[in-house]
Amino acid sequence: DLPVDRVAERNSYRRALIRLQQAQRDFEQSRDAAAVSARNALRRIRSARDRVELQRRNLQIAQARLDLANSLLRQPLLNPLPGLSQSNRDVVEAQQQLLQAQDSLDQARATLQIQVLNYYRDTGTLRIDPESGALGRAMAARS
């Protein structure tokens, strides 16, 4: 039983080393993919937050435009800005733009919430309360 011929052990050892190195590469690749996913999710959150702020400003502008249209409609003889139309149509258009701005703001807020939830999901920190309804009960049943 002299250790002269250990080719089988050597080959087994090399296969084990190759599997170890492959597992290390797979781990590093998974770690890098998770980091990229988290960074992308954060980017989407920042973008959604900026859209919320932009839509908030649009809402303020639409409200100011409606206020101006209403005041011009109420005071046609005291109009200090010549050339501005003082019609019901201007008020209606301003109201429509205000409603669109409100809808856009609500949509931007919803998108922000979705992006935050996506971030929690991507980072593995999303938790659902089993008492929170059908989705919570379904998730609790899977556990």
Buried (B, 14 or more C-beta within 10 A) or exposed (E): EEEEEEEEEEEEEEEEEEEEEEEEEEEEEEEEEEEEBBEEBBEBBEEBBEBBEEBBEBBEEBBEBBEBBBEBBEEEEEBEEEEEEBEEEBBEBBBEBBEEBBEBBEEBBEBBEEBBEBBEEBEEEEEEEEEEEEEBBEBEEEE
